[in-house]
Amino acid sequence: MFTRTIGEIADKRPFSVPSDASLADVAQAMLSKRRGCVLVRENEAVAGMVTEHSLLKCLLEVPAAEARASRAMLTPAPGLAAAGAVPQACRMLVEKQVKHLAVHDTAGLLIGVVSDMDLAAAVSLDFMMENTTCQTLMSKSVLAGPPEMSARAVAQALIERRMGCMLTVLEGRPTGIVTEWDLAVTTLSNGDGLDVPVAGLLTSPVTCVPQTGMVYKVILHLRQKGIRHAPVVDESGRIQGILTFSDILRRAAAFV
């Protein structure tokens, strides 16, 4: 981890949309590319970045039909020079509470995007050397609610609490999960909006990890599945906490 730069691990094919693109077009671009962010262009220059979080926040503030990519974007896009070290990028993501960084060359030109998932993969070897377990890094604060809640109510709860997902739980065991991606990208792509029961957006069964599981193995497992949130359970399957890439990068940022 200590010798790698973010330029080495960045996605060199970032996807972009024009600033006047509709939010539905932004969501469709994210869905088709299976990416949590898209860059926003104005006169062929990068003006900002739309993430699943900024998209969801925008949906709560204005009707989707009235907003454009320029309304939902983070501007300027949070970024770092390609020569920046992985721990530096981890710290920036944690401090700015974002999941993606634009990557620039020495001339300031954008050459790619790096995500929390990319960075977690880059630090997995360090966690293997430390023998770090899930219960060491997991957050014990878990948001749970009934499937009858509206998607809008769940979205508001996630934004207010700075959380990325909500669980449904039965007898202490996770039965479903809904994420910012589901609430922003999936609802817009389907044309449903946020005024629907969250039950139709839940993923079930839920991918859980054992509290004694090794973090480096979990990183690889989550990355293969393309998910960012994993409930941590005990031997009986009862929830003990939740592990996200943000938790992992918070620890990685402290390595040096």
Secondary structure, 3 states (H helix, E strand, C coil): CCCCEHHHHCECCCCEEECCCEHHHHHHHHHHHCCCEEEEEECCEEEEEEEHHHHHHHHHHCCHHHCEHHHHCECCCCEEECCCEHHHHHHHHHHHCCCEEEEECCCCCEEEEEEHHHHHHHHHHHHHHHCCEHHHHCECCCCECCCCCEHHHHHHHHHHHCCCEEEEEECCEEEEEEEHHHHHHHHHHHCCCCCCEHHHHCECCCCCEECCCEHHHHHHHHHHHCCCEEEEECCCCCEEEEEEHHHHHHHHCCCC
